[in-house]
Amino acid sequence: MGVPYENASSGAAARDEILRLLRRFGAQSVGFMDEFDTHTLLLAFTIRGQQVQLRASAAGWAAMYLREHPYNPSRMRKTRADHEAQALQQGMIAVNSVLRDWVKGQVTAIECGILKFEHVFLPYMLTHDGK
């Protein structure tokens, strides 16, 4: 079995789609930040006067990939460190697609009346003091 998004080739296309989805949904601002030290992607946006922040872990994705594709020195022409670094690099691409699909699903559920805006985004909203 393959790992979801292991063949994703561009985070930019997924980011563009997230931007289009959120703009259509009424977002006043949208921003992305790659956090290299923690291997996470931060998606921040303001919608309906509420600030929302989602963090997606490339390290979490890479751990799943490495469980599915463990290092094997007899079949790989790279070091374990290189194999792990490539998994993290692909994870930084993959999390864009994961977030795109999550945002698309949540926005669709809200638009269809299945879920309420607050039910979906409340856990990710920031208070006025930034917490």
Solvent accessible surface area in square Angstrom, and as a share of the most:
residue,aa,sasa,rsa
1,M,202,0.90
2,G,45,0.44
3,V,8,0.05
4,P,73,0.46
5,Y,67,0.26
6,E,42,0.19
7,N,134,0.69
8,A,23,0.18
9,S,103,0.66
10,S,51,0.33
11,G,12,0.12
12,A,66,0.51
13,A,62,0.48
14,A,1,0.00
15,R,53,0.19
16,D,74,0.39
17,E,43,0.19
18,I,0,0.00
19,L,74,0.37
20,R,150,0.55
21,L,13,0.06
22,L,0,0.00
23,R,154,0.56
24,R,151,0.55
25,F,27,0.11
26,G,40,0.38
27,A,7,0.05
28,Q,119,0.53
29,S,59,0.38
30,V,34,0.20
31,G,32,0.31
32,F,54,0.22
33,M,109,0.49
34,D,49,0.25
35,E,37,0.17
36,F,149,0.62
37,D,141,0.73
38,T,83,0.48
39,H,63,0.28
40,T,18,0.10
41,L,0,0.00
42,L,14,0.07
43,L,0,0.00
44,A,30,0.24
45,F,5,0.02
46,T,32,0.19
47,I,1,0.00
48,R,137,0.50
49,G,56,0.54
50,Q,66,0.30
51,Q,99,0.44
52,V,0,0.00
53,Q,57,0.25
54,L,7,0.04
55,R,142,0.52
56,A,13,0.10
57,S,53,0.34
58,A,0,0.00
59,A,43,0.33
60,G,43,0.41
61,W,17,0.06
62,A,3,0.03
63,A,44,0.34
64,M,64,0.29
65,Y,45,0.17
66,L,43,0.22
67,R,177,0.65
68,E,72,0.32
69,H,59,0.26
70,P,81,0.51
71,Y,46,0.17
72,N,42,0.21
73,P,93,0.59
74,S,103,0.66
75,R,188,0.69
76,M,44,0.20
77,R,250,0.91
78,K,67,0.29
79,T,79,0.46
80,R,135,0.49
81,A,71,0.55
82,D,69,0.36
83,H,6,0.03
84,E,70,0.32
85,A,58,0.45
86,Q,94,0.42
87,A,1,0.01
88,L,44,0.22
89,Q,122,0.54
90,Q,36,0.16
91,G,0,0.00
92,M,30,0.14
93,I,49,0.25
94,A,0,0.00
95,V,4,0.02
96,N,4,0.02
97,S,6,0.04
98,V,58,0.33
99,L,12,0.06
100,R,53,0.19
101,D,59,0.31
102,W,76,0.27
103,V,0,0.00
104,K,95,0.40
105,G,38,0.37
106,Q,39,0.17
107,V,1,0.00
108,T,64,0.37
109,A,13,0.10
110,I,20,0.10
111,E,93,0.42
112,C,88,0.52
113,G,62,0.60
114,I,129,0.65
115,L,72,0.36
116,K,127,0.54
117,F,6,0.03
118,E,90,0.40
119,H,122,0.54
120,V,10,0.06
121,F,0,0.00
122,L,114,0.57
123,P,100,0.63
124,Y,79,0.30
125,M,31,0.14
126,L,38,0.19
127,T,80,0.46
128,H,193,0.86
129,D,103,0.53
130,G,47,0.45
131,K,170,0.72
